Amino acid sequence: MAGMTTAHKHSSAPPQMPVCRLCRYYFITHDPARPYGCRAMGFKSRHNPAHVVFASSGMACQVFQPRDATPGSSEGPAGRE
């Protein structure tokens, strides 16, 4: 049961939300007033996009897609001989 939320003590406790920085649609903007963005949902915000989605819809993000592995991260010793 480690990592799982069992009974909610508060009715406003958010469900398991994805980590935006691990999502392919997440991006950092050059706008200091709205530094975080979601390409799938088409918005920029001052707050983490998953929190904005939950606050406005009451549901956890439904479009989370994990980022592809970066070249050379765990693909093997490519280029390291």
N, C-alpha and C positions, 0 to 999 in steps of 0.2 A: 504493500500500500504506500510505499515511499513515493513521493512525488504526486500522488493522487489526492485530490480534495474529497473528503468524505462529506460530513454534514456541514452545511453552511451555517455559521453562527449569525451572520448578517445577511439579510435578503438582498443587499446590493453588492454582494461579493461577485466580482467578474468571473466568468468561466475561464478555462485555460485558453489564454490568448497566444497566438504565434509570436515569435520574436521577429519583428519586422526586418532587422538588419540581416537576417538569414533568408529573406524572401527576394526573389528575382525582380519584383516590382518596386522595391524600396529604393529610394535615392536621396542623396543629400543635395539640397538646393544651394544657390548662391545668395539667397534672400535671407538676411539676418532675422527678419521678422517671422519668416516661415521656413525654417531650415530642413524640415523633413517632408518627404513626399511619397505618394503611392501612384505609380503609373497605371495600375489596373483600375483604381477608383478615380483617377484623374484629379487629385488635389494635393496641395501643399499645406502644411500646418506647423504651428509652433510646438505641437505635442506629437508624441508617437502616433503614427497612423492607426495602429490597432486599437489604441485607446480612444481615438476620435470615432472610429467605426462603432465601437461598443457603446460609447456615450450617446451617439446619435440614433443607433438602431436597437440597442439592447442585445445584440448578438455578437459573437466573436467573428472576426474576419473570415469570410467564406472564399476568398480568392488567393490565399497564401499558396505559393509555389516555391519549394526550396531552390536556392541558387544552384547552378551547375558547378561542378568541381572546377577550380581554376587550373589551368595547365601547369603541370609540374607539382601540384600540391600533394597528391598521394597516388599519382598515376604511375610512379616508378622513377627510376633514375634518369629520365630523359635529359640529355645534355650534361650530365654529371659523370664524366669518365675519368 
